[in-house]
Amino acid sequence: MASSILEGIRVVDLTQNVAGPFCTQILADLGAEIVKVERPRGGDDTRAWMPPEIGAEAATFLALNRGKQSVAIDMSAPQGRDIVARLAKT
């Protein structure tokens, strides 16, 4: 089944805006586990791209990040970089 071709693969998504999230969305559609890492304040830039919106969320953000897990990590701090490194290793 094509939808699970990447099952068991984890991708740590450090991208934002459109191109990177679109790419990782395709990987998610193919079954990969996507962990989207966002900035603690503001997150992905597309969170603020309104209108259009669905409820209180930007439609662009929702469309490009469906099916992903999201976590806010401060990568300017050594602890944040360590968390991202551990996400990538497991």
C-alpha positions in Angstrom: 0.0 0.0 0.0 1.6 3.3 -1.1 0.3 5.3 2.0 2.6 3.3 4.3 5.8 3.0 2.2 7.7 5.2 4.7 6.2 3.6 7.8 8.7 3.3 10.6 10.7 6.3 9.3 11.0 9.4 11.5 11.7 12.8 9.9 12.6 15.8 12.1 11.2 18.8 10.3 13.2 22.0 11.0 11.6 23.8 8.1 9.0 26.6 7.9 7.0 28.7 5.4 6.0 26.6 2.4 8.7 24.6 0.5 10.0 22.5 3.4 6.7 21.9 5.1 5.2 20.8 1.7 8.0 18.4 1.3 7.6 16.8 4.7 3.8 16.8 4.2 4.4 14.5 1.2 6.6 12.3 3.4 3.8 12.2 6.0 1.3 11.2 3.4 3.6 8.3 2.5 3.6 7.1 6.1 6.6 8.7 7.7 6.4 10.1 11.3 7.1 13.8 11.1 8.1 15.7 14.1 7.9 19.4 13.3 10.2 21.6 15.5 9.0 25.1 15.9 10.3 28.2 17.7 8.9 28.7 21.2 7.6 32.1 20.4 5.6 32.3 17.2 6.3 28.9 15.8 6.2 28.4 12.0 5.7 31.7 10.1 2.6 30.3 8.4 0.8 30.2 11.7 0.2 34.0 11.2 -0.7 33.9 7.5 -4.4 34.9 7.8 -6.8 35.1 6.1 -7.9 32.5 5.2 -8.3 30.8 8.5 -10.1 27.8 9.9 -11.4 28.7 13.3 -8.4 30.5 14.9 -5.8 28.7 12.8 -4.2 29.8 9.6 -5.4 27.6 6.7 -1.9 27.5 5.1 -0.4 26.2 8.3 -3.1 23.5 8.7 -2.8 22.4 5.1 1.0 22.1 5.1 1.3 20.4 8.5 -1.6 18.0 8.7 -0.7 14.7 10.3 2.5 15.9 11.9 3.5 16.1 15.5 4.7 19.5 16.6 7.0 20.6 19.4 8.4 24.0 20.4 12.1 23.9 21.1 14.6 26.7 21.6 17.5 25.6 19.5 19.6 28.6 20.5 20.0 26.8 23.9 22.3 23.8 24.3 19.5 21.8 25.9 17.2 22.5 22.9 19.9 21.3 20.4 20.4 18.2 22.5 16.6 17.4 22.4 16.6 17.8 18.6 19.7 15.5 18.3 17.9 12.9 20.4 14.8 13.2 18.3 16.8 12.5 15.2 18.6 9.5 16.7 15.5 7.6 17.9 
